[in-house]
Amino acid sequence: MSNITKWDSKDGEFRRQVSSFRSFVEADPSAEFPAEAGRYHLYVSLACPWAHRTLIVRKLKGLESVIGVSVVHYLLGPNGWKFASPEDVPGATLDTVNGAEYIRDIYLKAEPEYSARYTVPVLWDKKKNTIVSNESSEIIRMFNTAFDGIVDPEYRGITFYPEDLRKNIDEINEWIYDTINNGVYKTGFATAQEAYEKHCVPLFESLERVEKILSENEFLLGSRMTEADIRLFTTIVRFDPVYHGHFKCNLKQIATGYPNILRWAREFYQLPGIKDTVNMEHIKKHYYMSHTQINPTQVVSLSNGPDLESPSIKPASRPY
């Protein structure tokens, strides 16, 4: 079994594992994984920013009655992500599809020889009893269009990856992923000073870049909210309560150092349905209690970060 509690390499660098399951759900009924209501199930952690992306798109695309979801315990222990009843851990669920105790059981059911890390999110096919994908960036693309023939009419045609902006979205995703989404992890999981500084500085350079963009635009690419905003939001909402202190990403805070990012985060959070996808208890307890190599006392920070519910910020027009 892979050592799930060892994040760094010998040189003190954190290197993210490449996702192993990379198939696609498609609208085509003859596809290997055709879009069907009730066929697919999503496994997530409410703490995980990568899984959070998929929950947001599932919510905004009206897929909650089409794709089921199971939520793991916030604590990532020696055996990986564990399921828990909502009575024991509010917000968590048991696995009603496979009856698994741990996420690793899902991976091993799909691939008995699997030996890499057991990550979330996981998109499961109940008909073929296998994993379709464990790559969040591709799952949100599937959710974006593949189920348009199934969802209620009001959700059809909503796209967070519009054709006329795809080049721009891909370009901004690339540097935001490397230096911000993954940058906080490369900073926080560094076990050598040189590795820490190597990633902390570019992280804040990129936040300054985002701040400038949002000083001129309502969303990252103008007046339309796209997947680029979704992918950034799940990092920003965790930044002050977790990454600033726990991961030592502490040159600035969102609340006091980036007024335009804060305005944008409030506007995004206040969109219908987004608040329902944010569980700050799971977020904080996961990071502060799971990463004992960083926080051996498991004491959890009190701050939830800036108030995103107030003041009220209304989009200039329907953003998507």
C-alpha positions in Angstrom: 0.0 0.0 0.0 1.2 3.5 -0.7 2.2 5.7 2.2 -0.7 8.1 2.2 0.7 10.3 5.0 4.1 11.0 3.2 3.7 14.0 0.9 7.2 15.2 0.3 10.0 13.9 -1.9 13.7 13.4 -0.8 14.5 17.0 -1.9 11.6 18.4 0.3 9.4 19.1 -2.7 5.7 18.1 -2.9 4.8 16.5 -6.3 1.2 15.8 -7.0 0.3 12.3 -8.3 -1.2 12.2 -11.8 -4.7 10.8 -11.8 -5.0 7.2 -13.0 -8.6 6.9 -14.2 -9.2 9.1 -17.2 -12.3 7.9 -19.0 -15.3 10.2 -20.0 -19.0 10.1 -19.7 -20.4 11.3 -23.0 -23.9 12.3 -24.3 -23.6 9.7 -27.1 -25.7 6.6 -26.1 -23.2 4.3 -27.9 -20.2 5.7 -25.8 -18.3 3.4 -23.4 -19.8 5.5 -20.6 -23.1 7.1 -21.9 -24.9 9.8 -19.9 -27.8 8.2 -18.0 -29.7 9.4 -14.9 -28.9 7.4 -11.8 -26.0 5.5 -13.4 -23.1 7.4 -11.9 -22.1 8.2 -8.3 -19.7 10.8 -7.0 -17.4 10.2 -4.1 -16.1 13.4 -2.4 -14.6 15.0 0.6 -16.2 18.3 1.6 -12.7 19.4 2.7 -10.9 18.8 -0.6 -10.7 21.7 -3.1 -10.5 19.3 -6.0 -13.7 17.5 -5.0 -15.3 20.8 -4.2 -15.1 21.8 -7.9 -17.2 18.8 -8.9 -19.8 19.6 -6.2 -20.2 23.1 -7.5 -20.7 22.1 -11.1 -23.1 19.3 -10.0 -25.1 21.9 -8.2 -25.1 24.6 -10.9 -25.9 22.2 -13.7 -28.9 20.7 -11.8 -27.3 17.3 -11.6 -28.2 16.5 -7.9 -31.1 14.2 -8.9 -29.1 12.7 -11.7 -25.8 11.9 -10.0 -25.7 10.6 -6.4 -23.0 11.6 -3.9 -21.3 10.1 -0.9 -19.1 12.1 1.5 -16.2 10.8 3.5 -15.1 11.8 7.0 -13.0 14.9 7.1 -10.1 13.1 8.8 -7.6 11.5 6.5 -6.1 8.7 8.5 -3.5 6.1 8.0 -5.9 4.0 5.9 -7.1 7.0 3.8 -10.5 8.5 3.5 -13.2 6.7 5.6 -16.9 6.9 5.3 -18.9 7.8 8.4 -22.6 8.2 9.3 -24.0 11.7 9.5 -24.9 11.0 13.1 -21.2 10.5 13.9 -19.9 13.1 11.6 -22.4 15.7 10.4 -22.0 16.2 6.7 -20.5 12.8 6.0 -22.3 9.7 4.7 -22.0 6.0 4.5 -21.3 4.4 1.1 -24.8 3.3 0.0 -23.6 2.1 -3.4 -20.7 -0.2 -2.7 -20.9 -0.5 1.1 -17.2 0.4 1.3 -15.6 1.4 4.5 -12.8 3.4 2.9 -12.3 5.1 -0.5 -9.4 2.7 -1.1 -12.0 -0.1 -1.3 -13.6 1.6 -4.3 -10.2 1.8 -6.0 -9.4 -1.8 -5.3 -12.8 -2.9 -6.5 -12.2 -1.2 -9.9 -8.5 -2.2 -10.1 -7.4 -4.9 -7.6 -3.7 -4.2 -8.5 -4.0 -0.5 -7.9 -1.1 0.8 -5.7 -1.1 4.6 -6.0 -2.8 7.1 -3.7 -6.6 6.8 -3.0 -7.8 10.3 -3.9 -11.1 12.1 -4.2 -13.2 12.9 -6.2 -14.1 9.6 -7.8 -16.8 9.2 -10.4 -18.2 5.7 -10.2 -20.2 3.8 -12.8 -22.8 1.6 -11.1 -23.5 -0.5 -14.2 -20.0 -1.4 -15.0 -18.8 -1.4 -11.4 -15.8 0.6 -12.1 -14.2 4.1 -11.8 -14.8 6.4 -14.7 -12.5 9.1 -13.5 -10.6 10.5 -10.5 -9.5 13.6 -12.3 -11.6 16.6 -11.1 -10.8 18.9 -14.1 -12.2 16.3 -16.4 -15.2 15.4 -14.2 -16.3 19.0 -14.3 -16.1 19.0 -18.1 -18.3 15.9 -18.2 -20.8 17.5 -15.8 -20.7 20.7 -17.9 -22.2 19.2 -21.1 -22.6 15.4 -21.1 -25.9 15.3 -19.2 -27.7 18.2 -21.0 -30.2 15.8 -22.5 -31.2 14.6 -19.1 -31.3 17.7 -16.8 -34.3 19.9 -16.4 -34.7 22.4 -19.3 -33.5 25.4 -17.2 -30.1 23.9 -16.9 -29.6 22.9 -20.5 -27.1 24.9 -22.4 -25.5 26.4 -19.3 -21.8 26.1 -19.9 -18.8 27.0 -17.9 -16.4 26.2 -20.8 -17.9 28.2 -23.7 -16.3 27.7 -27.1 -15.4 31.3 -27.6 -13.4 31.4 -24.3 -11.8 28.0 -24.2 -8.4 29.2 -25.3 -8.4 31.9 -22.6 -9.8 29.5 -20.0 -7.1 26.9 -20.7 -4.4 29.6 -20.5 -5.5 31.0 -17.2 -6.2 27.6 -15.7 -2.6 26.5 -16.4 -0.9 29.2 -14.4 -3.5 29.4 -11.6 -3.3 25.6 -11.2 0.5 25.5 -11.0 1.1 28.5 -8.8 -2.1 28.9 -6.8 -4.3 25.7 -6.7 -1.3 23.4 -6.4 1.0 26.2 -5.3 -0.5 26.3 -1.8 0.3 22.6 -1.5 3.8 22.9 -2.9 4.4 25.6 -0.3 2.7 23.9 2.6 4.0 20.4 2.2 7.6 21.6 1.5 10.0 20.1 4.1 13.0 22.2 3.0 13.4 25.9 3.2 14.5 26.3 -0.4 11.5 24.3 -1.6 9.2 26.4 0.5 10.5 29.7 -0.7 10.6 28.5 -4.3 6.8 28.0 -4.3 5.6 30.6 -1.8 6.9 33.6 -3.8 5.3 32.6 -7.1 2.0 31.9 -5.3 1.8 35.5 -4.1 3.0 36.9 -7.5 0.1 35.0 -9.0 -2.4 36.3 -6.4 -1.2 39.8 -7.3 -1.8 39.0 -11.0 -5.4 37.8 -10.2 -6.0 40.9 -8.1 -5.1 43.1 -11.1 -7.4 41.0 -13.4 -10.3 41.3 -10.9 -9.7 45.1 -10.5 -10.7 45.3 -14.2 -13.2 42.5 -14.6 -16.2 41.1 -12.7 -15.0 37.5 -13.1 -11.6 36.2 -14.4 -12.6 36.4 -18.0 -15.0 39.3 -18.0 -18.7 39.4 -17.1 -19.2 35.6 -17.5 -18.4 33.2 -14.8 -16.5 30.2 -16.2 -14.8 27.1 -14.9 -11.7 29.2 -14.3 -13.6 31.0 -11.5 -14.9 27.7 -10.1 -11.4 26.2 -10.0 -9.9 29.3 -8.3 -12.8 29.8 -5.8 -12.2 26.4 -4.1 -8.6 27.5 -3.2 -9.5 31.1 -2.2 -12.3 30.0 0.2 -9.7 27.9 2.0 -6.9 30.5 1.9 -7.3 32.6 5.0 -8.7 29.9 7.4 -6.2 27.2 6.3 -3.5 28.0 3.8 -2.3 31.3 5.4 -1.5 29.7 8.7 -1.3 25.9 8.3 0.6 26.0 5.0 2.6 29.1 5.9 1.2 31.0 2.9 1.4 34.1 5.0 2.8 37.0 3.0 -0.8 38.4 2.8 -4.3 37.4 3.6 -7.3 37.6 1.2 -9.3 39.6 3.8 -6.8 42.4 4.1 -4.5 42.2 1.2 -6.6 41.6 -1.9 -9.8 43.8 -2.0 -10.8 42.7 -5.6 -10.3 39.0 -4.9 -12.4 39.4 -1.8 -15.2 41.2 -3.7 -15.1 38.4 -6.4 -15.1 35.7 -3.7 -18.2 37.2 -2.0 -20.0 37.6 -5.3 -19.2 33.9 -6.2 -20.2 32.6 -2.8 -23.5 34.5 -2.9 -24.6 32.9 -6.2 -27.5 30.5 -5.7 -26.3 27.1 -4.4 -22.7 27.9 -3.8 -22.9 28.3 0.0 -24.4 24.8 0.2 -21.1 23.3 -1.1 -18.9 25.0 1.5 -18.5 23.2 4.8 -15.9 25.1 6.8 -16.0 22.6 9.7 -14.9 19.7 7.4 -12.3 22.0 5.7 -10.6 23.2 8.8 -10.7 19.9 10.8 -9.4 18.0 7.8 -6.2 20.1 7.3 -5.4 20.9 10.9 -6.1 17.3 12.2 -5.0 15.2 9.3 -1.6 16.7 8.6 0.1 15.8 11.8 3.5 16.2 10.3 2.7 19.9 10.1 0.3 20.3 13.2 1.1 17.4 15.6 -1.2 18.9 18.3 -4.2 18.8 15.9 -5.5 22.0 17.4 -7.9 23.7 14.9 -7.8 27.4 14.1 -10.8 29.4 15.1 -11.0 31.7 12.1 -13.3 30.9 9.2 -11.7 33.6 7.1 -13.5 36.7 5.8 -17.3 36.9 5.9 -18.5 36.0 2.4 -22.2 36.5 3.0 -21.9 40.3 3.7 -22.0 42.8 2.2 -24.4 41.6 -0.5 -22.9 41.7 -4.0 -25.1 41.2 -7.0 -23.8 40.2 -10.4 -24.0 43.0 -13.1 -26.0 40.5 -15.2 -26.7 36.7 -15.1 -23.2 35.5 -14.9 -23.7 32.1 -16.7 
